[in-house]
Amino acid sequence: MNTSAQATTVLDLPVRQITGAKILPLPLRGRIREAHNAGIDKFSLDERISYLRRYGDHCMSFSAMQPGMHYFDVPGIGYIAYKMQWGSKFVLADPVCDEKDREFIISEFLKDGKGTAFAQISEPVAELIAEKFGYYSTQFGVETIVDLEDWNLKGKKKQVLRTSINKAQKDGIHFIEKDHVNGDRKLTDEWLKTRKVRNREILFLIRPMDMDYEEGTRRFYAYKGDELLGFIYFDPIYSDNKVVSYVPNISRFSHNFKQGIFYPLMVYAMETFKSEGLRYMHLGLSPMVVDDKDLYYESSIVKKMIRLLYKYGNMVYSFKGLHFTKSRFQGTDCKTFCAHKEKLPIKSFLSMFKLANIL
């Protein structure tokens, strides 16, 4: 979950003076050595996975393992995942490292002077980038997190969940967890034809259905008899080499089944995770859902555009529908930010749409 803890940096450590010579503190010596060994796409897959499992506590940390990503790797620290578009770097999610090393790794990453923007970062990282590196950090959505320990189906706002579960039971729908089903791609192709952005998957901000690295993912399916009606892929969220949560990053459903099965399939998966002792369930990003108050480091122009897009842009993407769906689970909304150098980052927005496969 998000935390307000501030990252610290060894670069602020005092330098001892001895007979006029500057003696670097030991932590700073280590940082210089680590910076010297940093590089692009330097880690092996096993090395990257080791950092992911230790520090991959952002809901998009696993998604950043998608094909086409590059990584700024710092041995002993961690990495930053990004993609290039039109000569600029676009970072996805928080740095995969210890909180105390965030400022250092971001500082080293920005030293090449290339234009850089950050997408779907947490509030502490957004504030750090704004205060230490002079960026605008503007909210562009919320991430919903459910505490499974206290979660149940009681309450007026969860009536839609109970109704959908009862309907699924009445219609003879059954749910199961499997490693793989051959009908996944066929159902996906049919599903894409019903989307507002037709015939292509959204990328970058949503990882592709097919990944080279899939270890730790979970797949849940819904059937009526032998007919596949839908599925959801869940990606792991890590901390200290343990899975602490899952996030649904891929979901597909048959347009032939009008009653809808997302709610009962989600509830089935959540109850499975809860029975395994998992404490939290991340529901992922609801884009363009922002509050009415502007923080001092936000771009008021961008914030206004985001509000207008949420209000009038549902012909392009179902912003309101997605947020409504996630709100039925009664989780806690945590702000998600983008960080950009310009007050009105038109090129960055167009680049992001291109990366996301919307343009």
N, C-alpha and C positions, 0 to 999 in steps of 0.2 A: 504494500500500500504506500501512498505518498507520505512523505515525512518532511517536516520543516527544518530538519537538521541541516546546518550549513557546512559545506565542504571547506576544509582547511588546506593550506598549501605550505610546503616547506620553503617555498621561495621567499617567504616573509621572515624566515629565521634570521637572527642577527649574525653578523660576521665578526669573528673575534679578531682583534688587532694584536699582533706580536711583532715588536721591533719594526713596525711599518709594513709588515707583510700581511696579506689577507689570507686567513686560514678558513677554508670552507668547512662548515659543520658536516658531520658524517652523513646525515640524511640527505643534504644537498648534493654531496659527492655521488651518492647512489642515484639521485635523480638525473644528474648529468650523464652518468653511465647508461641509464635506462633510455634517456632521450637519444643518445648516440646510437644505440642499438635498435631504435624504432625503425619501422619500415612499412611499406604498403604490401598487403597480402603476404606477410612474412611467416605467420604461424602455419603449422600443419593443421589438418583437420582435427586430429586428436588434441593438439594444444588449444585450438579454438573452443572445442567442446568442453575442455577442462575449465576455461574461464566462464563459458556459458553456464555451466552447472554450479559454479560458485557464485557468480554475480548476476545471472540472467533473470532478475526479478521484475523486469518491465514486461508488460503484456505483449510487447512486440519484439522482445529479445530473440525468441525463437524464430519469428518471422524474418528477422534480419539474416537468417541463414539461407534465404531464398537465392536462386540462381541470379547471376549478374551483379551481385553486390561486391563492393571492395571494402577493405578493412585497413584502418590505420592501427597497426599492432605495436604495442610497447611491451617487450618481455618483462615479466615480473609485475606488470600493472594491469593490462587488459587490452581492450580494443574499442574502436569506434567504427560502426558500420555505416556505409554511405554508397550512393550511386552518383555517377557523373551525368550531367545533362547540359548541353550547350555551353561547355567550358566551366560549369560551376559544380560544386559538391553539395549534395543533399543528404544530410545525416538522418538516419531513421532510428528513433528511440534514444534513450539515455545511453551514455557510455557504459560498456560492460566492464565494470571495475568497482573497486571499493569506493564508497562515498568520499572518503578523504582524498582520493586520487583524481577526482573529477576535474578540478581546476587545472591540475598539472597536465593531464592527457589532452584536454581541450586546448590549452595553451600551445602545446606542441603541435597539435593537429592544425591549428590555424596559422602556423608560422610560414607556410608556403605562399601566403598572400592571395590565394585563389578565392573567388567569391564562394561563400558558404552559407547555407541555410539549414535549419534544423526542423524536423517534422516529428510530431507526436512525442514530445518530451514532457517529463513530469514538472510540476510546479517548482520544486527545489532547483532542478537543473535550469529551468527557464529563468529563474531569478538570478542564479549564478552567472549565466551567460549575459544577462542584461547588466548586472552590476560590475562584473570583472572585464567584460569584453565589448561593452558599448552597443549591444544589440537591442533592438526592440523584441520583446517576447510577448506574443499576443495569444490569448486563449482562442482555440478553434474547435473545441469540443469538450466532452466529458467522457470519462471511463467509469463504468459502473462495476462495483465490487460487492459481492454478496458474502456475508458472514454465514457460513453453512452451519456453524454451531448453534445459532439461534434461529435458523431459517425453517419455516414450515409453510403450509398452504392455507393458513388461517388469515382472515381479514377480508374486508370488502374489496380492496383493490386487487386481490388475487382471485376474485370470482371467475375472471376470464380463464385463469389457469385451471381451476377446478372444473369448469364447464368443458374445456377442451379435453381434459383427461377423461371425463365421463363419456364424452362423445366418442373418443378413440376406443374406449372399452366396449361401448355399445356396437361400434362398427367392426369389432374384431381385429383392431390394429394391435400388433405386438412389436416389442422393441428388443434389440439385442446388440451387444458389443461384438465386433469382429475386427480382424486385422485388415481384411481387404475383401471387396466385392467387385466382381467383373462389371457390374452394371453402373459403376460410379460415373464413368466418362459419358456413357450414353445419356444418363439422367442429367448430367451437367450440360451437355449440348442442347437438350430440350429446354432446360431451365433458362439458359442464356438467351434463348429466343423470346422469353417473356420479360426480360429486363429492359429498363429504360436506356441503358447503354448496352445495345444488343450485340450478340455474336462475339463478344470478347470479354475476357476476365479483367477485373480491376487488379492492378499489380502495385508493388511497392508498399502502399499503405495497407493492402491486403495481400498476404502471401499467396502464391499460386497453389492450385490444388495438388499439383505434382511437384514434389521436392526431392532433390538428390539425398538430402539428409532428413530422415523422418523418425529417428529413434526417440522413443518416449511419447509419441503422439497416440491418441486414443480415438477410435471411430465407433460411432453409435448409429444404428440403422432402424428404420421403421418399415414394417411390411404389413400388407393385407393379403393373407395367404402367401403365395409365392411372389407377389408383385411388390417391387421395391418402390416405396413412396417417398423416401427421403433419407438424408443422412447428415450428420454433423461431425466434423473433425475437430478435435480438441488438442491444442498444443500445450506442452508443459511450461510452467513458470518455476524457476529455481531460486534457491537461496542456500548457501553453505552445503552444496552437493545434495540437496534434497528437493523433491517436488513439493512446492507449497501451495500450488494452485494450478488450475487449467483455464484456458480461454478458448471459446469457440471461434475459430478463424475461417472455417469453410463450412457452409451449409447449403444444401440443395434439396429441392422438393418438387414433386410431380405436380404439374398444373392440372392434371386430371382429377386430383383429389381436392375439391374445393373447400372442405371443412378446415384444412390446415392442421399440421401435426408438429409445427415447431415447438409450441409450448409443452405438449406432453413428452416429446422426445428430450427436450432440455431438462424437464423435471426428472425424467428417468435417469439421465446422466448425472444430474446434481445429487440425487439420492444415492447413486452408486458411489460417487466421490465422497459423500458424507459418511457412508457406511465404512469406507476405507480409512476414515480418520482425518480427511483433508479439512482444513479450517476455512479456506476461502475459495471462492469461484469468481473469476474475472469475466465480465461479459463483453469486454472490449470497447472500442471507441464508438461514440455517437457524434459524428462530425457536425459542426456548425451550431452546436448547442452551447451557448455562452450566456453569462450572467449580464445584468444590466449596468454593473459598475465597472469602470475602467481602472485598472491598476496603473501606477505611475510609469511602469516600464512597457506598457502596451501601446500599440499604435491605434489611436482613436479612429483613424480612417479605415484601417483594416478591420477593426472590431465592428464598425458600422456596416461594412460590406458583408461581413460574415452574418450579422443579424438579418440583413436584407436577403441574403442567399437562403438562410433557413426559412424565412417567411415566404419567399416567392420562387425558390429554386427547386421545388419538389417535382417539377416536370423532368428535371435532369437526374435527380437522385432523391430517394425517399427519406430525406432527413427526419421529417416529423414521424413517419411511420416507424423507422428504426428506433428512435428514442422512445416512442410510446411502447413499443414491444418490450424493450429492456426495462422500462419503468415498472412493468407489471410484476417484476421479480422483487421489487422493493429493496434494492441494494443502496449503497452509498455512492453518490456521484463525486468523482475527483476530477479536477480541472486538468485538461491536456492543452499543451501550448505548441506553437511554432515560433521559431526565432529567426529574425531577418534583419539585415543591415539598413535597408531602405524603409522610410516611413510608409511608402506605397510601393511594395515590391511586385510590380506587374510582371516583370520577366520571371521572377521566382515562382509566381503563381502559375504562369503558363508552362514553365518547366515542370512544375509538380504535376500538372494535369497530363503532360506528355509522359512523364515517368509512370503515372498511374494508369496509362493506357486509355484515358478518357478522350484525349485529342488524337 
